[in-house]
């Protein structure tokens, strides 16, 4: 093989390999970010929360931030002293991840037997996202005011 032809062949092989490597990383960049531990999740409970249907439920405002590929899931629990007992409820929602903070509202339904009332309650929120190799979550718990 002539030296000039050998040099051209070597350049072509290097170009094909470099293009293949770039194509591999360009198409999987978001997945690589997700699976490489760069997952960021945050949830902040905000006050006040608002009573719905005479205390049958509470609308809880949250600020959520996530950079997961696809969706993350948010779970919220509200606990409030009610007479000699405790009113408690649970709500959940899925959110699209944009990488920036978003305001959402999660409706928490009271468990049978007790309703929520105006006053103070403890609200706990958790955001989590998972994939085939990564699971991450973040929690926040605050004392908030429940209003009509």
Secondary structure in CASP SS format (residue, H / E / C, confidence):
PFRMAT SS
TARGET T0000
AUTHOR 0000-0000-0000
METHOD secondary structure of the structure
MODEL  1
X C 1.00
X C 1.00
X H 1.00
X H 1.00
X H 1.00
X H 1.00
X H 1.00
X H 1.00
X H 1.00
X H 1.00
X H 1.00
X H 1.00
X H 1.00
X H 1.00
X H 1.00
X H 1.00
X H 1.00
X H 1.00
X H 1.00
X H 1.00
X H 1.00
X H 1.00
X H 1.00
X H 1.00
X H 1.00
X H 1.00
X H 1.00
X C 1.00
X H 1.00
X H 1.00
X H 1.00
X H 1.00
X H 1.00
X H 1.00
X H 1.00
X C 1.00
X C 1.00
X C 1.00
X C 1.00
X C 1.00
X E 1.00
X E 1.00
X E 1.00
X E 1.00
X E 1.00
X C 1.00
X C 1.00
X C 1.00
X E 1.00
X E 1.00
X E 1.00
X E 1.00
X H 1.00
X H 1.00
X H 1.00
X C 1.00
X E 1.00
X E 1.00
X E 1.00
X E 1.00
X E 1.00
X E 1.00
X E 1.00
X E 1.00
X E 1.00
X E 1.00
X C 1.00
X C 1.00
X C 1.00
X C 1.00
X E 1.00
X E 1.00
X E 1.00
X E 1.00
X E 1.00
X E 1.00
X E 1.00
X E 1.00
X E 1.00
X E 1.00
X E 1.00
X E 1.00
X C 1.00
X C 1.00
X E 1.00
X E 1.00
X E 1.00
X E 1.00
X E 1.00
X E 1.00
X E 1.00
X E 1.00
X E 1.00
X E 1.00
X E 1.00
X E 1.00
X C 1.00
X C 1.00
X C 1.00
X C 1.00
X C 1.00
X E 1.00
X E 1.00
X E 1.00
X E 1.00
X E 1.00
X E 1.00
X E 1.00
X E 1.00
X E 1.00
X C 1.00
X C 1.00
X C 1.00
X C 1.00
X C 1.00
X C 1.00
X C 1.00
X C 1.00
X E 1.00
X E 1.00
X E 1.00
X E 1.00
X E 1.00
X E 1.00
X E 1.00
X E 1.00
X E 1.00
X E 1.00
X E 1.00
X E 1.00
X C 1.00
X C 1.00
X C 1.00
X C 1.00
X E 1.00
X E 1.00
X E 1.00
X E 1.00
X E 1.00
X E 1.00
X E 1.00
X E 1.00
X E 1.00
X E 1.00
X E 1.00
X E 1.00
X E 1.00
X C 1.00
END
